[in-house]
Amino acid sequence: MPPSLPPLPTPLQTPLQSFRPLFHATTWRVFLCVLTGLLTGHTTLACVRASLLCATVSWQQCCDFFRRARWSRSAFLAATTALVLRALYPGGLPARLWWVVDTTTSDKPSARKVFGIRTFWRGCRRPGQLRTHQGHGWLLLAHLYQRADGSWQAVLVGALLWLQLRCAPPSRLTSVLVAQLQLPPQVCHVVVSDRGLNGCQGVRWLRAQNCHSLTRLKRNTVVYTPAEVPAVRGRGRPRTYGTQYRVDALDPSLLTEGAVTVWVDGRWQPATTWRGTFWRKRLPEQVTLVIVETAGRAPWYLQATDPTLTTAEIVAGYHGRHAIEPAIQAANALGLDRYHGRTARGVRRWPLLICLAHSLLGLLALGALHPHAGTRPLPTLGWPWYRQEDTVGQLRRRLLAALAQAGIFVPEGGLGHPMPKIMPVRPAGERAA
């Protein structure tokens, strides 16, 4: 018989209490059931399978949680962000917080039944796949946490649905998502993005939210030097822009040379940097341009709107952008592109639970969620072919191992049943004998 409440691990029970005011009493049990199903893998293929985890939750309630239940997406995003920041920085927030944004596409079963979903071109086509697919796009935002060794960990905190040709551009959705997170105003926020989200309009929208931008520019981007102040001021408005340059043809006398160490091709390599301050049209303030040159690689052209950032911080911050790629892969493993609902509300709510599950696993991997006194820690797998125990995927497997040791996990029968005994297969000759 399944338990009356889902058997969540002890380190996750206390942090989730901050989500209790967002749901009614009945919806709260369904929320815990669906979240536990995402952590254990029951909800990956279908949300109705989460009803196997709890005796008081039916499969209809699991479906209605996404399409009919009354709970606010904005309040959910704000609660997820507050949980991540409170767990990572218990002693107080630092002076600067780093965030990273990226986009991805997902196939949608029964896509014709959802309003607004159209045909997308595949950016990376696998063998056997068509050039286009019926689906939608996601705009994912994650918090960048820097470990003691200088590496970065991306913890997903929110996502928005991006419909091609029927929605605002991703740069506009970035500012909308940042506004819904309700970031603390007493610290400086820097949003890192790639070249696809570096438009001047998106930078202006982020600056309206009191957030700075760090992005990579194309080599043909045009910048301007500050105009010279005339000796005698004449009539009319003074000039703002000076000489025009492309970023790949800048005058070296306008830049300051420096040296940093960057992570390229799986190892740390020395690099030469060139830094300067320039104007870009349609931006309200000057930007800092950093050119990074490494051996055997094309130069990086980085743009930062925060003038207080050092060159090493700019290079290290952009290097942390790559941490969102394995985070998106982990979200796909949790079931980001496997929601089978046919309502637009369910499609928009599904990634919020995925981001919360990823953030909980990421906090466990970083050691930010400590178990209570008297509770057993998660067991280690000790695989000789994969020795890392603090990744998001490995934490999920360790969680399943802990449930298996407690005797409450069966992959096909749900929780609350004893584990089946798997008998080894003997050859046909031995069976006949």
C-alpha positions as CSV (number, residue, x, y, z in Angstrom):
1,M,0.0,0.0,0.0
2,P,1.5,3.4,-0.9
3,P,2.1,5.9,2.0
4,S,-0.3,8.7,2.7
5,L,2.4,11.3,1.9
6,P,5.3,11.0,-0.5
7,P,8.6,9.8,1.2
8,L,10.7,12.9,0.5
9,P,14.3,12.8,1.8
10,T,14.9,14.5,5.2
11,P,17.2,17.3,3.8
12,L,14.4,18.4,1.4
13,Q,11.5,18.5,3.8
14,T,12.4,21.7,5.7
15,P,13.4,23.9,2.6
16,L,10.1,23.0,0.9
17,Q,8.0,24.5,3.7
18,S,8.5,27.9,2.2
19,F,6.3,26.7,-0.7
20,R,3.4,25.8,1.6
21,P,1.6,29.2,1.5
22,L,1.4,28.9,-2.3
23,F,-1.0,25.9,-2.4
24,H,-4.2,24.8,-0.8
25,A,-4.2,21.7,1.4
26,T,-5.3,19.3,-1.3
27,T,-2.9,20.9,-3.9
28,W,0.0,20.7,-1.4
29,R,-0.2,16.9,-1.3
30,V,-0.3,16.8,-5.1
31,F,2.7,19.1,-5.4
32,L,4.8,16.9,-3.1
33,C,3.7,13.9,-5.0
34,V,4.6,15.3,-8.4
35,L,7.9,16.7,-7.1
36,T,8.9,13.3,-5.6
37,G,8.0,11.7,-8.9
38,L,10.4,14.0,-10.7
39,L,13.2,13.2,-8.2
40,T,12.7,9.5,-8.5
41,G,11.8,9.3,-12.2
42,H,8.2,8.3,-11.9
43,T,6.9,11.6,-13.4
44,T,9.5,11.7,-16.2
45,L,7.4,9.8,-18.7
46,A,3.9,10.9,-17.6
47,C,2.7,13.0,-14.7
48,V,-0.1,10.5,-13.9
49,R,2.5,8.0,-12.7
50,A,3.1,10.2,-9.7
51,S,-0.1,8.9,-8.2
52,L,1.7,5.6,-7.5
53,L,3.7,7.4,-4.8
54,C,0.8,8.5,-2.6
55,A,-2.4,6.7,-1.5
56,T,-4.4,10.0,-1.2
57,V,-3.5,11.4,-4.7
58,S,-5.3,10.2,-7.8
59,W,-4.0,10.4,-11.4
60,Q,-6.7,13.0,-12.2
61,Q,-5.3,15.3,-9.5
62,C,-1.9,15.0,-11.0
63,C,-3.2,16.2,-14.3
64,D,-5.3,19.0,-12.8
65,F,-2.3,20.3,-10.9
66,F,-0.8,21.6,-14.1
67,R,-4.0,22.6,-16.0
68,R,-6.6,23.6,-13.4
69,A,-5.1,24.1,-10.0
70,R,-4.9,27.7,-8.7
71,W,-1.3,28.7,-7.9
72,S,0.8,31.6,-9.1
73,R,3.7,31.0,-11.5
74,S,5.3,34.3,-10.4
75,A,5.1,33.4,-6.7
76,F,6.6,30.0,-7.5
77,L,9.5,31.5,-9.3
78,A,10.2,34.0,-6.4
79,A,10.0,31.1,-3.9
80,T,12.5,29.0,-5.9
81,T,14.9,31.9,-6.1
82,A,14.6,32.7,-2.4
83,L,15.2,29.0,-1.6
84,V,18.4,28.8,-3.7
85,L,19.9,32.1,-2.4
86,R,19.0,31.2,1.2
87,A,20.6,27.8,1.0
88,L,23.8,28.9,-0.9
89,Y,24.5,32.0,1.2
90,P,23.4,31.4,4.8
91,G,25.7,34.0,6.2
92,G,24.5,36.8,3.9
93,L,24.4,37.6,0.2
94,P,27.7,38.6,-1.5
95,A,28.2,42.0,-3.2
96,R,27.5,40.5,-6.6
97,L,25.3,37.7,-7.9
98,W,25.8,36.0,-11.2
99,W,23.0,34.6,-13.4
100,V,23.1,32.9,-16.8
101,V,20.4,32.6,-19.4
102,D,20.0,30.4,-22.5
103,T,17.4,29.0,-24.8
104,T,16.5,25.5,-25.9
105,T,13.8,23.8,-28.0
106,S,11.7,20.7,-27.2
107,D,9.6,18.3,-29.2
108,K,5.9,18.4,-28.2
109,P,3.7,15.4,-28.5
110,S,0.3,16.4,-29.9
111,A,1.7,19.9,-30.7
112,R,-1.3,20.8,-32.9
113,K,-3.6,20.8,-29.9
114,V,-1.6,23.6,-28.2
115,F,-2.2,27.1,-29.3
116,G,0.8,28.9,-30.7
117,I,3.2,26.0,-31.3
118,R,4.7,26.0,-34.7
119,T,7.4,24.4,-36.7
120,F,11.0,24.9,-35.4
121,W,14.2,24.3,-37.3
122,R,16.6,21.9,-35.6
123,G,19.8,23.5,-34.6
124,C,21.5,20.1,-34.1
125,R,20.0,17.2,-36.1
126,R,20.6,13.6,-35.1
127,P,20.5,10.7,-37.5
128,G,17.0,9.8,-38.4
129,Q,15.5,13.2,-37.4
130,L,13.8,15.6,-39.8
131,R,15.1,19.1,-40.4
132,T,12.1,20.6,-38.6
133,H,10.0,19.5,-35.6
134,Q,6.7,20.5,-34.0
135,G,7.5,21.9,-30.6
136,H,8.3,25.0,-28.6
137,G,11.2,26.9,-27.1
138,W,12.3,27.4,-23.5
139,L,14.1,30.4,-22.0
140,L,16.0,29.0,-18.9
141,L,17.6,31.2,-16.2
142,A,20.1,29.8,-13.7
143,H,22.1,31.1,-10.8
144,L,25.9,30.7,-11.2
145,Y,27.6,29.6,-8.0
146,Q,31.4,29.6,-7.9
147,R,33.0,26.9,-5.9
148,A,36.2,27.2,-3.9
149,D,38.3,25.8,-6.7
150,G,37.0,28.5,-9.2
151,S,34.6,26.2,-11.1
152,W,31.0,27.1,-11.7
153,Q,27.7,25.3,-10.9
154,A,24.5,26.4,-12.6
155,V,21.3,26.0,-10.6
156,L,18.1,26.4,-12.6
157,V,15.6,28.8,-11.0
158,G,13.0,29.5,-13.7
159,A,11.9,29.1,-17.3
160,L,9.5,30.8,-19.7
161,L,7.7,29.5,-22.8
162,W,9.0,31.0,-26.0
163,L,6.8,30.6,-29.0
164,Q,8.4,31.4,-32.3
165,L,6.7,34.1,-34.4
166,R,4.0,34.5,-31.8
167,C,5.8,35.8,-28.7
168,A,8.3,38.5,-27.7
169,P,12.0,37.9,-28.6
170,P,14.1,35.9,-26.1
171,S,15.9,39.1,-25.0
172,R,12.6,40.6,-24.0
173,L,11.6,37.4,-22.1
174,T,14.8,37.6,-20.2
175,S,13.9,40.9,-18.6
176,V,10.4,39.5,-17.9
177,L,11.8,36.4,-16.2
178,V,14.2,38.5,-14.2
179,A,11.4,40.7,-13.0
180,Q,9.3,37.7,-11.9
181,L,12.2,36.3,-9.8
182,Q,12.1,39.3,-7.4
183,L,15.8,39.5,-7.0
184,P,17.2,41.2,-3.9
185,P,17.8,44.9,-4.7
186,Q,20.7,45.4,-2.2
187,V,23.2,43.5,-4.3
188,C,24.5,43.8,-7.9
189,H,23.2,41.3,-10.4
190,V,25.1,40.3,-13.6
191,V,23.3,38.3,-16.3
192,V,25.6,36.3,-18.6
193,S,24.4,35.4,-22.1
194,D,25.7,34.2,-25.4
195,R,25.8,36.0,-28.7
196,G,22.1,35.2,-29.5
197,L,20.8,37.2,-26.6
198,N,23.1,40.2,-26.8
199,G,20.9,42.8,-28.5
200,C,21.0,46.4,-27.5
201,Q,17.3,46.3,-26.7
202,G,17.8,43.4,-24.3
203,V,20.6,45.2,-22.6
204,R,18.4,48.2,-22.1
205,W,15.6,46.1,-20.6
206,L,18.0,44.5,-18.2
207,R,19.4,47.9,-17.1
208,A,15.8,48.9,-16.5
209,Q,15.6,46.0,-14.0
210,N,18.9,47.3,-12.3
211,C,20.8,44.3,-13.7
212,H,24.1,44.4,-15.6
213,S,24.8,42.3,-18.7
214,L,27.8,40.3,-19.7
215,T,27.7,38.9,-23.2
216,R,29.9,38.0,-26.2
217,L,29.8,40.1,-29.4
218,K,30.2,39.2,-33.0
219,R,33.4,40.3,-34.7
220,N,31.6,42.7,-37.0
221,T,30.0,44.6,-34.1
222,V,30.4,48.4,-34.4
223,V,31.6,50.5,-31.4
224,Y,32.5,54.2,-31.0
225,T,35.1,56.0,-29.0
226,P,33.9,58.8,-26.7
227,A,33.8,62.1,-28.6
228,E,36.5,64.7,-27.8
229,V,35.4,67.6,-25.7
230,P,35.7,70.8,-27.9
231,A,37.8,73.7,-26.5
232,V,35.0,76.1,-27.2
233,R,31.4,74.9,-26.9
234,G,29.3,75.8,-29.9
235,R,25.6,75.8,-30.5
236,G,23.5,72.6,-30.4
237,R,23.9,69.4,-28.5
238,P,27.5,68.2,-27.8
239,R,28.6,65.1,-29.7
240,T,28.6,61.7,-27.9
241,Y,30.1,59.3,-30.5
242,G,33.6,59.6,-31.8
243,T,35.5,57.5,-34.3
244,Q,33.7,54.3,-35.5
245,Y,35.5,50.9,-35.3
246,R,34.7,47.3,-35.7
247,V,35.7,45.2,-32.7
248,D,38.0,43.1,-34.7
249,A,39.8,46.2,-36.1
250,L,40.3,48.4,-33.0
251,D,43.2,50.7,-32.7
252,P,45.6,49.1,-30.1
253,S,46.3,52.5,-28.6
254,L,42.7,52.6,-27.3
255,L,43.1,49.4,-25.4
256,T,45.0,48.4,-22.2
257,E,46.9,45.1,-22.4
258,G,46.7,42.5,-19.7
259,A,47.2,38.8,-19.0
260,V,44.8,36.2,-17.5
261,T,44.4,32.4,-17.4
262,V,41.4,30.8,-19.1
263,W,40.0,27.3,-19.3
264,V,40.3,26.2,-22.9
265,D,40.3,22.7,-24.4
266,G,40.1,21.1,-21.0
267,R,43.1,22.8,-19.3
268,W,44.2,26.2,-18.1
269,Q,46.0,28.3,-20.7
270,P,47.6,31.8,-20.5
271,A,45.7,34.4,-22.6
272,T,46.3,38.0,-23.5
273,T,43.5,40.6,-22.9
274,W,42.8,44.0,-24.3
275,R,40.4,46.2,-22.5
276,G,38.8,49.6,-23.3
277,T,35.6,51.7,-22.8
278,F,33.4,52.5,-25.8
279,W,30.0,53.6,-26.8
280,R,27.4,51.5,-28.7
281,K,24.4,53.1,-30.4
282,R,21.0,52.5,-28.7
283,L,22.7,52.0,-25.3
284,P,22.3,54.6,-22.6
285,E,25.8,54.3,-21.2
286,Q,29.3,53.3,-22.1
287,V,30.3,49.6,-22.1
288,T,33.5,47.8,-21.3
289,L,35.0,45.8,-24.1
290,V,37.5,43.0,-23.4
291,I,39.2,41.0,-26.1
292,V,40.7,37.7,-25.1
293,E,43.3,36.1,-27.3
294,T,44.5,32.5,-26.8
295,A,46.8,30.3,-28.9
296,G,45.1,28.5,-31.7
297,R,41.6,30.0,-31.0
298,A,39.6,32.9,-32.4
299,P,39.5,35.9,-30.1
300,W,36.6,36.5,-27.7
301,Y,34.9,39.9,-27.8
302,L,33.2,40.3,-24.4
303,Q,31.0,43.2,-23.5
304,A,30.1,44.2,-19.9
305,T,27.9,47.0,-18.7
306,D,29.3,47.0,-15.1
307,P,32.4,49.2,-15.0
308,T,33.5,47.9,-11.6
309,L,34.2,44.4,-12.9
310,T,37.9,43.6,-13.3
311,T,39.2,41.9,-16.5
312,A,39.7,38.6,-14.6
313,E,36.1,38.7,-13.3
314,I,34.7,39.3,-16.8
315,V,36.6,36.4,-18.3
316,A,35.8,34.1,-15.5
317,G,32.1,35.1,-15.5
318,Y,31.8,34.4,-19.2
319,H,33.5,31.1,-18.7
320,G,30.8,30.2,-16.2
321,R,28.2,30.5,-19.0
322,H,29.1,27.0,-20.2
323,A,27.8,25.6,-16.9
324,I,24.2,26.0,-18.1
325,E,24.7,23.4,-20.9
326,P,25.0,20.4,-18.5
327,A,22.2,21.9,-16.5
328,I,19.9,21.9,-19.5
329,Q,20.9,18.3,-20.2
330,A,20.1,17.4,-16.6
331,A,16.7,19.1,-17.0
332,N,16.0,17.1,-20.1
333,A,16.9,13.9,-18.1
334,L,14.3,15.0,-15.5
335,G,11.7,15.3,-18.2
336,L,11.8,18.9,-19.5
337,D,10.6,17.9,-23.0
338,R,8.3,15.0,-21.9
339,Y,5.1,16.8,-20.8
340,H,2.1,15.3,-22.7
341,G,-0.5,17.8,-21.6
342,R,-2.4,19.7,-24.3
343,T,-3.2,22.9,-22.4
344,A,-1.1,26.0,-22.7
345,R,-1.3,26.5,-18.9
346,G,0.2,23.1,-18.3
347,V,2.9,23.6,-20.8
348,R,3.9,26.8,-19.1
349,R,3.8,25.3,-15.6
350,W,5.7,22.1,-16.3
351,P,9.3,23.6,-16.4
352,L,8.8,25.3,-13.1
353,L,8.7,21.9,-11.3
354,I,11.6,20.8,-13.4
355,C,13.7,23.8,-12.3
356,L,12.8,23.2,-8.7
357,A,13.8,19.5,-8.9
358,H,17.1,20.5,-10.5
359,S,17.8,23.2,-7.9
360,L,17.2,20.7,-5.1
361,L,19.5,18.2,-6.6
362,G,22.1,20.9,-7.3
363,L,21.9,22.2,-3.7
364,L,22.4,18.6,-2.5
365,A,25.4,18.3,-4.8
366,L,26.9,21.5,-3.5
367,G,26.4,20.5,0.1
368,A,24.1,23.4,0.8
369,L,21.2,21.3,2.1
370,H,22.6,19.4,5.2
371,P,20.7,16.5,6.7
372,H,19.4,16.8,10.2
373,A,21.0,15.3,13.2
374,G,20.3,11.6,13.6
375,T,19.5,11.0,9.9
376,R,21.6,8.9,7.6
377,P,23.4,10.6,4.7
378,L,22.8,9.5,1.1
379,P,24.8,6.4,0.2
380,T,27.7,6.6,-2.2
381,L,27.6,4.4,-5.3
382,G,31.3,3.9,-5.7
383,W,31.3,3.2,-9.4
384,P,34.9,2.6,-10.7
385,W,34.0,4.0,-14.1
386,Y,32.4,7.2,-12.7
387,R,33.9,8.4,-9.4
388,Q,32.1,11.8,-9.1
389,E,29.5,11.6,-6.5
390,D,28.4,15.3,-6.4
391,T,26.8,15.8,-9.8
392,V,23.1,16.3,-10.3
393,G,22.6,13.0,-12.1
394,Q,24.6,11.1,-9.5
395,L,22.7,12.7,-6.7
396,R,19.5,11.5,-8.2
397,R,20.9,7.9,-8.4
398,R,22.1,8.1,-4.8
399,L,18.6,9.2,-3.8
400,L,17.1,6.2,-5.5
401,A,19.7,4.0,-3.8
402,A,18.6,5.5,-0.4
403,L,15.0,4.7,-1.1
404,A,16.0,1.2,-2.3
405,Q,17.9,0.6,1.0
406,A,14.8,1.6,2.9
407,G,12.8,-1.0,0.9
408,I,10.2,1.5,-0.4
409,F,11.3,1.8,-4.1
410,V,10.3,-0.4,-7.0
411,P,10.8,1.1,-10.5
412,E,7.6,-0.3,-12.0
413,G,5.3,-0.8,-9.0
414,G,5.8,2.5,-7.2
415,L,6.9,3.2,-3.7
416,G,5.6,1.3,-0.7
417,H,6.4,-2.3,-2.0
418,P,9.3,-4.5,-1.2
419,M,12.1,-4.8,-3.8
420,P,11.8,-7.7,-6.2
421,K,14.4,-10.5,-6.2
422,I,16.1,-10.8,-9.5
423,M,17.2,-14.3,-10.2
424,P,20.2,-14.9,-12.5
425,V,19.5,-16.5,-15.9
426,R,21.0,-20.0,-16.3
427,P,22.0,-21.5,-19.6
428,A,19.6,-23.9,-21.3
429,G,21.8,-26.9,-20.6
430,E,21.9,-26.4,-16.9
431,R,18.0,-25.9,-16.8
432,A,17.5,-29.2,-18.6
433,A,19.9,-31.0,-16.2
